[in-house]
Amino acid sequence: MNLIKKLIRLSQPPSLALNTAARKNYRKFSELVRLNNSTPLVLCLGSGEKSGAGMAGLAGVIKDKMVCLDIAAVPDIDVNGDGQYLPFKGEIFDGVIIQAVLEHVQKPFRIIRESARILKTGGYIYVETPFLQAEHGATDYQRYTLDGLKNLLKDFRLVQSGVCVGPTAALINNAHSYFSLLFSLNMEILWKFWRVIFGWFFFPFKYLDLLAAGIDKASLSAGAFYYLGRKQ
């Protein structure tokens, strides 16, 4: 049994989601904050570990001074704090990034309100949230349609928004969960085993989102959305 658990842990498949917009959006975000300040200060709220894949991709595009904050005391963060009560003075940041965080907090409007408080007038906010995605993480409270995300950020001026994780990822993510459950026979060890098997089976299909995420109606069944806005 211990050998099986070890093999499962070592053979975890890649992510089933392909973010088709993040790098392009990070680049645009970085260009915009630099228009206001040649040496901008950016807050990454809910950053997780700096060595994680998400932060590695972010740091590869945004070269500005970035403060990494997380509520968990994970390695390498700059500030350990709660995004609902940010430990910063008002209007000191040129930009705020909140990627894959709001679904994990009970009162996301507080994080948005605090982000607006610490942003300079004319500063930029970039947010990504899941729509059709299986439950994940230790806590998982909500999902957003694109209209719902825009409504949450209604006090900002919209620069652009859209699909960042396409409908293929939404489909295979749920298929992965469904078939793992179906073949588990209500045994956790089998459930974990089948998640590895079906994870490896489904993950190549995510690259179909290079096409599908750009189709006009992709927002009807997308995996996740993004919002880029400016503080008025």
Salt bridges, closest charged atoms under 4 A:
ASP64 OD1 - ARG34 NH2 2.61
ASP78 OD1 - LYS50 NZ 3.13
GLU91 OE2 - LYS231 NZ 3.54
ASP94 OD1 - LYS120 NZ 3.19
GLU103 OE2 - HIS104 NE2 3.42
GLU103 OE2 - HIS136 NE2 3.30
GLU114 OE2 - ARG117 NE 2.82
ASP140 OD2 - HIS136 ND1 3.37
ASP140 OD1 - ARG143 NH1 2.60
GLU188 OE2 - LYS192 NZ 3.53
